[in-house]
Amino acid sequence: MIKLLKKYGVELKLKKCDLFRLIEGQKDTFLEDGFAFKMTNEEEMFKYEVILNGIYNKTKIEGEYKRFVYETQDAIQYLNYEEKQKMFNSIISETLKNLKLMKADQQIILIPYLEPFVNERYLNNYMLLTLKQHQLYVKNYQRNIEIPYQLYGLKVLRSAFSSLKGIAEDENYEYYYYDGLKKIYIFDKKEYGLVDSFPIIDKYFQGNTSLDDIREVMTYYKQPQQFINQLHELNYLSDKVHKKIMKKLK
């Protein structure tokens, strides 16, 4: 079934994808934070997106802290640590509402390529951000696009850090949909890598897809003929392509 959808479906061009162009335009951002940058495929695109959102959060919180110190330097010299932290928390609480976050074992994760205890510092121990030891630890922490998955697993892809939308899972795999390329992606639960992907529309499709509809279609994933019929009923596959695929499946 997957081979047939790859053959008769439409492969939208990766380099014309909005997300690809966005990430490619942020090359310097990755390099400045210590990441190598080389994006050649969809899996790397999604993994760089997670990193980019983490870099954005890190930069935003550090910027808020610097602004906090500058604007309150006269007042905070008379406050103890707890009072300073409470004051800073009141400032960043609004900032956090606009950031992409996730939770891992009750810990809010702002920066998915850093460990939970480091993320905790950015939220609850702002004074540690000023320590040279902390700054060196973060600076020297290994940088590669696989780190978030080694730390948190595929939970990262199910979070706001990613444009992928979870649509199904089974014992071995998790399935995601990305509307920018109109494709379903299959990730291995143990290795966290992309196993396969396939389009769900053909070249005759016009209009928008529905995430709820796609999740419904995925309930027939183990029943190829019904799966294809469902795509056809949604007009994701034309009569012409539907007939070709069904003929091959029989």
C-alpha positions in Angstrom: 0.0 0.0 0.0 2.7 2.4 0.9 4.6 1.7 -2.3 1.5 2.3 -4.3 0.8 5.6 -2.6 4.4 6.7 -3.2 4.0 5.7 -6.9 0.6 7.3 -7.5 0.5 10.0 -4.9 2.1 13.4 -5.2 5.4 14.3 -3.6 5.4 18.0 -2.9 8.8 19.6 -3.2 10.7 19.7 0.1 12.6 22.9 -0.7 9.4 24.8 -1.4 8.0 23.8 2.0 7.6 26.8 4.3 9.2 25.0 7.2 12.2 24.0 5.2 12.7 27.6 4.0 12.2 28.9 7.5 14.9 26.6 9.0 17.3 27.1 6.1 17.1 30.9 6.7 18.1 30.3 10.4 21.5 28.7 9.6 23.4 31.3 11.5 21.2 30.8 14.5 22.2 27.1 14.7 25.8 27.8 14.2 25.9 30.5 16.8 24.5 28.1 19.4 27.0 25.4 18.5 25.1 23.2 16.2 26.4 22.0 12.8 23.9 22.7 10.1 23.3 20.5 7.1 19.6 19.8 6.2 19.0 17.4 3.3 15.8 15.6 4.1 12.5 15.7 5.9 13.6 13.9 9.0 16.4 16.5 9.5 13.9 19.3 8.9 11.7 18.1 11.7 14.6 17.6 14.0 16.1 21.0 13.3 12.7 22.6 13.9 12.7 21.2 17.5 16.2 22.6 18.0 15.2 26.0 16.6 12.3 26.3 19.0 14.6 25.4 21.9 17.2 28.0 20.9 14.4 30.6 20.6 13.2 29.8 24.1 16.7 29.9 25.6 17.5 33.2 23.9 14.1 34.6 25.1 14.5 33.6 28.7 18.1 34.8 28.9 17.1 38.1 27.3 14.3 38.5 29.9 16.7 37.9 32.7 19.2 40.5 31.3 16.3 43.0 31.0 15.1 42.2 34.5 18.5 42.9 36.0 19.0 46.1 34.0 15.6 47.5 34.8 15.5 46.6 38.5 19.2 46.8 39.5 18.5 49.5 42.1 15.6 47.7 43.7 16.9 44.1 43.7 20.0 44.9 45.7 17.9 45.1 48.8 16.0 41.9 48.1 17.0 38.4 49.2 17.2 35.5 46.7 13.6 34.2 47.2 12.2 37.7 46.7 14.3 38.2 43.6 13.2 34.9 42.2 9.5 35.7 42.9 9.9 39.0 41.2 11.6 37.4 38.1 8.9 34.7 38.0 6.2 37.3 37.8 7.9 38.8 34.8 8.5 35.6 32.8 5.1 34.2 33.6 3.7 36.2 30.7 6.6 35.3 28.4 6.1 31.6 29.1 2.5 31.8 27.8 3.8 32.6 24.3 6.6 30.0 24.2 6.4 26.5 22.9 6.8 24.1 25.8 6.4 20.5 26.9 6.3 18.5 30.1 8.5 15.6 31.0 7.9 14.0 34.4 6.1 17.1 35.6 9.1 19.3 34.6 8.4 22.0 32.1 10.9 21.7 29.3 11.9 25.0 27.5 15.0 23.8 25.8 14.6 20.2 24.5 18.3 19.7 23.8 19.2 20.3 27.4 18.6 18.0 30.4 15.6 18.5 32.8 17.7 19.9 35.6 19.1 22.6 33.3 15.6 23.5 32.1 14.6 23.7 35.8 17.3 26.4 36.3 15.8 28.6 33.6 12.5 28.5 35.4 13.2 28.4 39.1 16.9 29.2 39.8 17.6 32.2 37.6 20.7 33.2 39.7 22.4 30.0 38.5 22.2 31.4 35.0 24.9 34.0 36.0 27.3 31.4 37.3 30.3 30.7 35.1 30.0 27.0 35.9 26.4 26.9 34.5 27.4 29.0 31.4 30.3 26.7 30.6 28.1 23.6 31.1 25.5 24.8 28.7 28.1 26.0 26.2 30.0 22.8 26.2 27.0 20.4 26.3 27.0 18.3 23.2 25.1 19.7 20.3 23.4 17.5 17.7 19.9 17.1 16.5 19.4 13.7 18.0 19.9 14.9 21.6 16.2 15.8 22.3 15.2 12.2 21.4 17.9 10.7 23.6 16.7 12.8 26.5 12.9 12.7 26.0 12.1 10.2 23.3 9.3 10.9 20.7 7.4 13.0 23.2 9.3 15.9 21.6 7.5 15.3 18.3 4.1 15.2 20.1 4.8 18.6 21.7 4.5 22.2 20.5 8.2 22.0 19.5 7.2 20.2 16.3 4.8 20.9 13.4 4.2 17.1 13.1 0.8 16.0 14.5 0.4 12.6 16.1 -2.3 10.6 14.4 -1.8 7.0 15.6 0.6 4.5 17.3 1.1 0.8 17.7 3.5 -1.4 19.5 6.5 -0.4 17.4 5.8 2.8 15.7 4.3 6.3 16.1 2.5 7.9 13.1 2.5 11.6 12.4 1.1 13.9 9.8 2.6 17.1 8.3 0.2 19.2 6.4 2.9 21.2 4.6 3.8 18.2 2.6 0.5 16.2 2.9 2.4 13.1 4.1 2.3 10.6 6.9 5.5 9.8 8.7 6.4 6.6 10.6 8.8 6.9 13.5 10.4 3.9 15.3 9.6 4.0 19.0 12.9 2.5 20.1 15.3 4.2 17.7 13.4 7.5 17.4 14.2 7.6 13.7 12.1 8.0 10.6 11.3 4.6 9.2 9.1 5.6 6.2 6.8 8.2 4.9 4.1 8.4 2.2 1.8 11.0 0.6 -2.0 10.8 1.1 -3.1 13.0 -1.8 -2.6 12.8 -5.6 -2.0 15.5 -8.1 -5.7 16.1 -8.7 -6.4 17.0 -5.0 -7.5 20.6 -4.3 -8.5 22.0 -0.9 -7.6 21.3 2.7 -7.0 18.1 4.6 -8.6 17.5 8.1 -6.5 16.1 10.9 -9.6 14.5 12.4 -10.3 12.8 9.1 -6.7 11.6 8.8 -6.9 10.1 12.3 -10.0 8.3 11.3 -8.4 7.0 8.2 -5.5 5.6 10.3 -7.8 3.3 12.1 -7.8 1.3 8.8 -4.1 1.3 8.4 -3.8 -2.4 8.8 -6.6 -2.8 6.2 -5.0 -1.5 2.9 -8.1 -1.6 0.7 -10.3 0.2 3.3 -7.5 2.7 4.0 -7.4 3.6 0.3 -11.2 3.7 0.1 -11.3 6.2 2.9 -8.8 8.5 1.2 -10.9 8.3 -1.9 -14.1 9.1 0.0 -12.4 12.2 1.4 -11.4 13.2 -2.2 -7.7 13.0 -1.3 -7.4 10.4 -4.1 -9.2 10.9 -7.4 -11.3 8.2 -9.0 -8.5 7.6 -11.5 -5.8 7.0 -8.9 -8.2 5.1 -6.6 -8.9 2.6 -9.4 -5.3 2.1 -10.2 -4.3 1.5 -6.6 -7.3 -0.8 -5.9 -6.5 -2.9 -8.9 -2.9 -3.4 -7.7 -4.1 -4.3 -4.2 -6.5 -7.1 -5.4 
